[in-house]
Amino acid sequence: MLRTMMRRAGKCAAVAAAGLMMMSAQAAEPIKIGSFLSVTGPASFLGDPELKTLEMYVEKINEEGGVLGRPLELVHYDDVGNASSARNFASRLIRSDQVDIIVGGSTTGATMAAVPLIEQAQVPFISLAGAVVITNPVKKWVFKTPQTDRMAAERILTDMKDRGITKFGLISGTGGFGSSGRTQTLEVAEEMGMEVVADVTYSGSDTDMTAQLTNIRNTKGVEAVLNFGFGQGPAIVTRNYAQLGMELPFYQSHGVASDSFLELAGSSAEGLRLPASPLLVPDSLPEDDPQKEVVQNYKAEYEARWDSKVSTFGAYAYDGLMLAVRAIEEAGSTDPAAVRDALENIKGYVGVTGEFNMAPDDHNGLDADSFRILEVQNGEWKLIN
């Protein structure tokens, strides 16, 4: 009988050990963070710092013990700024890689190409692109970290009004970002009682915008100029603006809020203003600003790791990853529905881009005041408001 009891005890111990080993193996399974980014191609100034940011902070989080006791695994693809490629890679992330959440989509075009697949698959998705259409109307599984182009328009036009400007000329790119920005600017201008007296556009292949700017300059009543676009276009517009000797107040959108834009535009950028996160001027923030510490830390860590200047675009990826981690931690699992619900209810997350307060009717969680107005002075960004 004693031998029988010992054999049974041995079997129980073996079963218990096997169970512990299985639990340990399950606990060690990585949490898969999927991403498709424009790392190369015309939008590489967006995707390159975004990927570098995701890589370095996934490593850092894993060094600190991971999330829920599990390591993070970053699965990423380069869509080269092509919407069709973005859609294909989103499909691969969902069906083949079986990721738990997606943080990516450098451009509006890439993001919107992937949205139908992501919504159908019911996988939480945090986009890094700017257009308002991404989260308005609200899509159940889609969130985003950059402020919307509508918020940018509101912030810029408010600054114009503060300077006594009520009539302005608008020049915008015909791509997804520029086109959406133009639409939002026209709507906001009407709501604020301002008048767009000139409205011209340029394509992504244009290498000179002198004709469009001359049209604006010759328009009666124009008091300022706003360019809504990203990539090489705004730098060309800025140089042409200076070459024409135009001295009206000049604004760019948040699509060019980076030091690389200053390098492309050179001295022609002097005096222009744009809305941006405080990342470009962290030391100018007052000591009691809740963003100061997180902004300074991100800037220092990124530049130390990559030996290159930080950009607001990388910050969108930082906030996207941290929001994903927070949602997974609050959900207590990687269950898609639980993570989605946790994302939708995040309040008071202070990121590099701003303070996020998500809600069922707001999957961006930011407002226009999260933008700071910067001006180029002596070749450097300066905090104006």
Backbone torsions as a table, in degrees:
resi	resn	phi	psi	omega
1	MET	NA	-40.3	179.2
2	LEU	-61.9	-42.2	179.0
3	ARG	-62.9	-40.4	179.2
4	THR	-61.9	-43.4	179.9
5	MET	-64.2	-38.1	-179.5
6	MET	-68.3	-39.2	178.4
7	ARG	-63.9	-42.9	179.1
8	ARG	-63.2	-42.4	179.1
9	ALA	-62.2	-39.6	179.7
10	GLY	-64.2	-42.8	178.5
11	LYS	-63.0	-41.5	179.1
12	CYS	-62.6	-41.4	179.6
13	ALA	-64.3	-38.7	-180.0
14	ALA	-66.8	-42.4	178.7
15	VAL	-63.2	-43.0	179.5
16	ALA	-62.7	-42.1	179.5
17	ALA	-63.7	-41.9	179.2
18	ALA	-63.9	-39.0	178.1
19	GLY	-63.9	-42.1	178.6
20	LEU	-64.0	-39.5	179.3
21	MET	-65.0	-39.0	179.7
22	MET	-66.8	-42.8	178.4
23	MET	-62.7	-39.9	179.6
24	SER	-64.9	-40.9	-179.9
25	ALA	-65.4	-41.7	179.0
26	GLN	-64.7	-40.9	179.8
27	ALA	-63.7	-29.4	-177.0
28	ALA	-85.6	-8.5	178.9
29	GLU	-62.2	132.4	-176.7
30	PRO	-69.7	150.7	169.8
31	ILE	-87.9	119.7	-173.7
32	LYS	-90.6	118.4	175.0
33	ILE	-99.8	112.9	179.8
34	GLY	-91.8	151.6	178.2
35	SER	-156.0	139.5	167.6
36	PHE	-125.0	125.9	-172.4
37	LEU	-137.5	157.1	177.1
38	SER	-90.3	72.1	-174.3
39	VAL	-72.6	-32.5	174.9
40	THR	-124.9	172.5	-178.8
41	GLY	93.2	-170.7	-174.0
42	PRO	-64.5	-20.5	179.5
43	ALA	-106.6	22.7	-177.8
44	SER	-64.6	-23.8	177.5
45	PHE	-66.0	-17.6	173.0
46	LEU	-89.3	-56.5	-171.4
47	GLY	-70.1	-33.6	-178.3
48	ASP	-62.5	-53.6	177.7
49	PRO	-67.2	-26.2	177.5
50	GLU	-66.6	-46.1	179.5
51	LEU	-65.8	-43.5	179.0
52	LYS	-58.7	-40.1	179.3
53	THR	-65.2	-46.9	179.4
54	LEU	-60.8	-43.8	-178.7
55	GLU	-60.9	-48.1	-174.4
56	MET	-70.2	-34.2	-178.4
57	TYR	-84.6	-25.2	169.8
58	VAL	-64.0	-43.6	176.5
59	GLU	-60.1	-46.5	-178.1
60	LYS	-63.0	-44.5	179.5
61	ILE	-61.9	-40.6	179.2
62	ASN	-66.3	-37.8	177.9
63	GLU	-63.9	-27.6	-178.9
64	GLU	-92.8	9.0	174.7
65	GLY	111.1	-0.1	176.9
66	GLY	78.8	-157.3	-178.5
67	VAL	-125.9	126.5	-176.1
68	LEU	56.6	32.8	179.7
69	GLY	75.5	10.6	-178.5
70	ARG	-121.5	144.5	178.1
71	PRO	-74.7	155.1	172.5
72	LEU	-90.2	143.1	174.2
73	GLU	-124.6	120.5	179.5
74	LEU	-91.3	120.8	176.9
75	VAL	-113.8	113.6	-172.7
76	HIS	-134.8	153.8	178.2
77	TYR	-135.2	152.4	179.1
78	ASP	-100.0	112.3	-178.8
79	ASP	-89.5	1.3	179.9
80	VAL	48.5	26.1	179.1
81	GLY	78.0	14.9	-177.8
82	ASN	-102.2	123.1	-176.1
83	ALA	-61.9	-39.8	179.7
84	SER	-63.8	-42.1	177.6
85	SER	-64.1	-40.3	179.2
86	ALA	-60.0	-43.3	179.1
87	ARG	-63.0	-42.7	179.4
88	ASN	-64.9	-41.0	-179.6
89	PHE	-71.0	-34.7	175.7
90	ALA	-62.2	-40.9	177.6
91	SER	-62.3	-41.9	179.8
92	ARG	-65.6	-41.6	179.3
93	LEU	-60.4	-39.4	-176.8
94	ILE	-77.5	-48.6	-170.4
95	ARG	-88.4	-40.4	-177.1
96	SER	-93.7	-49.2	-176.8
97	ASP	-81.0	-22.6	178.8
98	GLN	51.9	54.9	-179.5
99	VAL	-72.0	158.9	-178.4
100	ASP	-87.2	-29.2	-179.6
101	ILE	-158.2	152.6	179.2
102	ILE	-116.3	129.4	174.8
103	VAL	-123.6	105.2	-175.5
104	GLY	176.2	-160.3	-176.0
105	GLY	84.3	80.9	-176.1
106	SER	-67.3	-34.4	-176.7
107	THR	-117.7	161.9	178.3
108	THR	-63.6	-41.2	-179.7
109	GLY	-60.9	-45.0	179.4
110	ALA	-65.0	-43.2	-179.7
111	THR	-60.8	-51.4	-174.7
112	MET	-68.4	-26.0	176.3
113	ALA	-68.1	-30.4	-176.8
114	ALA	-90.7	-21.3	-173.7
115	VAL	-54.9	-47.2	-178.8
116	PRO	-58.2	-41.2	177.8
117	LEU	-63.7	-43.5	-176.9
118	ILE	-67.3	-41.7	177.4
119	GLU	-62.6	-41.5	-179.7
120	GLN	-66.0	-40.0	-178.3
121	ALA	-79.1	-15.0	179.6
122	GLN	59.0	55.0	176.2
123	VAL	-115.1	129.2	178.6
124	PRO	-59.1	136.6	-175.6
125	PHE	-136.2	125.1	175.5
126	ILE	-112.6	109.4	-178.4
127	SER	-82.8	151.8	178.8
128	LEU	-109.7	17.2	-176.8
129	ALA	-105.5	166.1	-164.8
130	GLY	-99.8	-25.1	-169.2
131	ALA	-64.5	145.9	-177.2
132	VAL	-63.7	-27.6	-176.7
133	VAL	-62.2	-20.1	-178.0
134	ILE	-64.2	-39.3	-177.8
135	THR	-122.2	6.3	178.2
136	ASN	-136.1	108.4	5.6
137	PRO	-70.1	158.5	-179.1
138	VAL	-61.0	134.8	173.8
139	LYS	-113.6	131.0	-167.6
140	LYS	-52.4	-40.1	-171.9
141	TRP	-105.5	6.0	-173.2
142	VAL	-114.6	130.8	177.8
143	PHE	-131.1	172.1	177.8
144	LYS	-153.7	155.4	-178.8
145	THR	-104.2	-32.5	179.0
146	PRO	-72.5	152.4	170.0
147	GLN	-60.8	155.4	-179.4
148	THR	-78.9	161.9	176.2
149	ASP	-64.7	-27.7	176.5
150	ARG	-65.4	-42.8	177.4
151	MET	-61.3	-39.8	178.6
152	ALA	-61.8	-44.5	178.8
153	ALA	-61.5	-42.6	179.4
154	GLU	-61.7	-42.6	-177.4
155	ARG	-68.5	-42.0	-179.9
156	ILE	-65.7	-47.8	-177.2
157	LEU	-67.6	-30.8	174.5
158	THR	-64.3	-42.1	177.9
159	ASP	-64.6	-39.2	176.2
160	MET	-58.6	-48.1	-177.5
161	LYS	-62.7	-36.4	177.6
162	ASP	-62.8	-23.8	179.2
163	ARG	-97.0	8.0	177.8
164	GLY	81.6	15.5	-178.3
165	ILE	-94.0	128.6	178.4
166	THR	-125.8	-13.1	179.2
167	LYS	-127.4	130.9	-177.2
168	PHE	-146.6	162.2	175.7
169	GLY	-100.1	142.4	-178.3
170	LEU	-118.8	127.6	173.5
171	ILE	-125.6	130.4	-174.5
172	SER	-143.4	156.4	175.9
173	GLY	-77.1	156.0	-178.2
174	THR	-91.6	-1.2	176.8
175	GLY	-71.4	179.9	-176.6
176	GLY	-56.6	-46.5	-177.5
177	PHE	-67.2	-49.3	-178.5
178	GLY	-65.0	-40.6	-179.5
179	SER	-64.8	-44.4	178.2
180	SER	-65.9	-41.6	178.7
181	GLY	-61.1	-39.4	177.8
182	ARG	-61.5	-48.1	-179.1
183	THR	-58.7	-45.7	-179.0
184	GLN	-66.2	-38.7	179.6
185	THR	-63.6	-43.3	179.1
186	LEU	-62.3	-40.5	179.8
187	GLU	-67.7	-45.5	-178.6
188	VAL	-65.7	-39.7	179.7
189	ALA	-59.4	-43.5	179.3
190	GLU	-63.4	-43.0	-179.3
191	GLU	-64.7	-31.9	-177.1
192	MET	-92.8	4.2	178.7
193	GLY	72.0	28.4	178.8
194	MET	-107.0	162.1	-174.9
195	GLU	-122.9	127.8	173.8
196	VAL	-90.7	103.4	-173.4
197	VAL	-88.5	-14.3	175.3
198	ALA	-143.3	136.8	-175.2
199	ASP	-139.8	101.1	-176.8
200	VAL	-127.2	161.5	-177.6
201	THR	-134.7	168.6	174.5
202	TYR	-143.4	154.2	179.7
203	SER	-94.3	167.9	-179.6
204	GLY	-66.2	-18.5	-179.1
205	SER	-93.8	-6.9	-179.4
206	ASP	-67.6	138.5	-179.9
207	THR	-115.3	1.2	178.0
208	ASP	-154.1	126.3	-178.8
209	MET	-113.3	23.4	-179.3
210	THR	-59.4	-41.0	-178.4
211	ALA	-62.4	-44.7	-179.7
212	GLN	-64.8	-42.8	-179.0
213	LEU	-68.7	-34.7	176.7
214	THR	-63.6	-38.7	175.9
215	ASN	-58.0	-45.1	179.7
216	ILE	-66.1	-44.9	-178.0
217	ARG	-59.7	-34.5	-177.5
218	ASN	-86.6	0.9	-179.6
219	THR	-83.2	129.2	-178.5
220	LYS	-67.2	133.1	172.9
221	GLY	91.6	-6.7	-178.5
222	VAL	-66.1	131.4	-175.9
223	GLU	-115.2	-14.3	179.8
224	ALA	-162.4	168.4	179.9
225	VAL	-132.2	136.6	176.1
226	LEU	-121.7	129.0	174.4
227	ASN	-109.5	122.4	178.5
228	PHE	-111.5	109.1	179.3
229	GLY	-177.8	-178.5	175.1
230	PHE	-149.1	170.8	-178.1
231	GLY	87.0	-149.3	-177.5
232	GLN	-72.6	-29.8	-174.3
233	GLY	-50.8	-54.3	-179.1
234	PRO	-59.9	-32.9	177.5
235	ALA	-67.0	-39.5	177.5
236	ILE	-65.3	-44.7	178.0
237	VAL	-57.6	-43.7	-178.3
238	THR	-63.7	-43.0	179.1
239	ARG	-67.4	-42.3	178.1
240	ASN	-63.6	-36.6	179.1
241	TYR	-59.4	-44.6	179.6
242	ALA	-70.1	-39.8	-179.6
243	GLN	-62.5	-32.4	178.6
244	LEU	-80.3	-6.3	179.6
245	GLY	71.4	23.7	179.7
246	MET	-71.7	129.5	-174.8
247	GLU	-116.6	8.1	176.4
248	LEU	-69.0	153.0	174.4
249	PRO	-53.1	134.4	-172.6
250	PHE	-123.8	131.3	-179.3
251	TYR	-122.5	144.4	168.4
252	GLN	-116.1	166.2	177.8
253	SER	-90.1	176.6	177.7
254	HIS	-67.8	-7.5	180.0
255	GLY	-67.1	-12.3	179.9
256	VAL	-124.7	24.0	-177.5
257	ALA	-78.1	80.2	179.0
258	SER	-160.1	160.0	177.2
259	ASP	-68.3	-27.3	179.6
260	SER	-64.8	-31.4	176.1
261	PHE	-64.5	-41.3	178.6
262	LEU	-61.8	-36.4	178.2
263	GLU	-66.5	-39.5	179.8
264	LEU	-70.9	-41.0	-175.2
265	ALA	-83.0	-26.3	179.4
266	GLY	63.4	-147.9	-176.7
267	SER	-66.5	-15.4	179.7
268	SER	-64.6	-20.9	-177.3
269	ALA	-79.9	-8.5	-175.7
270	GLU	-54.3	125.7	175.7
271	GLY	92.2	-12.7	-178.8
272	LEU	-74.2	155.7	179.5
273	ARG	-122.5	155.4	174.1
274	LEU	-158.5	161.5	175.3
275	PRO	-89.5	138.9	-178.7
276	ALA	-157.8	168.2	172.6
277	SER	-74.6	163.7	-179.1
278	PRO	-73.5	3.6	-177.7
279	LEU	-58.6	-31.7	-177.7
280	LEU	-78.3	-14.3	-179.2
281	VAL	-139.1	51.8	-172.9
282	PRO	-59.9	-35.8	-176.6
283	ASP	-75.6	-12.1	179.2
284	SER	-84.8	-10.8	-179.0
285	LEU	-73.1	142.5	176.2
286	PRO	-65.1	155.4	-175.7
287	GLU	-59.4	-29.9	-177.8
288	ASP	-89.9	5.7	177.3
289	ASP	-70.8	123.0	-176.1
290	PRO	-61.9	-20.8	-179.5
291	GLN	-86.3	-14.9	-169.7
292	LYS	-55.5	-49.1	-175.8
293	GLU	-65.1	-47.2	-177.7
294	VAL	-66.2	-36.5	178.9
295	VAL	-67.5	-46.2	179.9
296	GLN	-63.2	-41.7	-178.8
297	ASN	-64.9	-45.3	179.6
298	TYR	-61.5	-46.3	-179.8
299	LYS	-58.9	-47.5	-178.0
300	ALA	-64.9	-44.1	-177.4
301	GLU	-68.6	-42.0	-179.7
302	TYR	-64.5	-48.7	-175.9
303	GLU	-68.6	-31.8	177.0
304	ALA	-69.9	-37.6	-177.0
305	ARG	-75.2	-43.2	-170.8
306	TRP	-107.1	-5.3	179.4
307	ASP	52.7	42.3	176.7
308	SER	-148.4	159.3	-176.2
309	LYS	-70.7	145.1	-180.0
310	VAL	-73.1	157.4	175.3
311	SER	-137.7	157.4	179.5
312	THR	-64.2	-22.9	-177.7
313	PHE	-71.2	-39.7	174.1
314	GLY	-62.3	-34.8	179.6
315	ALA	-63.6	-32.0	176.5
316	TYR	-61.6	-37.5	179.0
317	ALA	-71.1	-38.7	177.1
318	TYR	-58.4	-51.0	-179.4
319	ASP	-64.1	-37.6	178.6
320	GLY	-61.6	-45.3	179.8
321	LEU	-65.5	-44.8	-177.7
322	MET	-66.9	-35.0	175.2
323	LEU	-66.7	-39.2	178.2
324	ALA	-62.7	-45.5	-180.0
325	VAL	-62.7	-45.2	-179.5
326	ARG	-61.8	-41.0	-179.5
327	ALA	-65.3	-42.3	178.9
328	ILE	-63.6	-42.2	179.0
329	GLU	-64.5	-42.6	-178.9
330	GLU	-71.2	-30.9	177.2
331	ALA	-74.3	-25.6	-178.9
332	GLY	75.2	10.7	-179.8
333	SER	-167.6	179.9	174.8
334	THR	-104.1	15.9	176.3
335	ASP	-55.8	122.1	-173.1
336	PRO	-55.0	-45.3	-178.0
337	ALA	-65.9	-39.8	179.8
338	ALA	-66.9	-40.0	179.1
339	VAL	-67.5	-42.3	178.0
340	ARG	-59.1	-45.9	179.9
341	ASP	-63.3	-39.6	179.3
342	ALA	-65.6	-41.6	177.2
343	LEU	-58.6	-44.6	-175.6
344	GLU	-66.1	-18.0	-176.7
345	ASN	-112.2	12.0	177.7
346	ILE	-67.7	129.1	177.7
347	LYS	-128.9	142.7	171.5
348	GLY	69.4	21.7	175.5
349	TYR	-79.1	115.7	179.4
350	VAL	-91.1	108.7	-179.4
351	GLY	-109.1	-171.4	177.8
352	VAL	-72.2	-35.8	-176.8
353	THR	-78.5	-33.4	-179.4
354	GLY	167.4	-169.5	176.7
355	GLU	-96.5	121.1	-175.1
356	PHE	-93.9	129.9	174.5
357	ASN	-133.5	91.6	-178.0
358	MET	-75.2	161.7	177.7
359	ALA	-159.5	162.8	179.0
360	PRO	-55.6	-29.5	179.5
361	ASP	-103.9	11.3	-179.3
362	ASP	-147.7	98.4	-179.2
363	HIS	-96.6	18.6	172.0
364	ASN	-111.3	-44.5	172.8
365	GLY	79.2	8.3	179.4
366	LEU	-117.1	166.0	171.8
367	ASP	-129.5	174.4	-174.8
368	ALA	-61.2	-28.0	-178.7
369	ASP	-70.2	-11.3	176.4
370	SER	-71.2	-17.1	173.6
371	PHE	-79.2	140.4	169.0
372	ARG	-108.2	145.8	176.2
373	ILE	-88.7	122.7	178.8
374	LEU	-113.5	151.7	176.4
375	GLU	-130.7	143.9	177.5
376	VAL	-83.1	117.8	178.5
377	GLN	-130.4	121.6	-178.8
378	ASN	54.9	39.5	175.8
379	GLY	77.1	11.4	-178.9
380	GLU	-133.3	155.3	176.7
381	TRP	-73.9	135.6	176.5
382	LYS	-129.7	137.2	179.8
383	LEU	-74.3	122.0	179.0
384	ILE	-101.5	-44.4	-177.1
385	ASN	-157.4	NA	NA
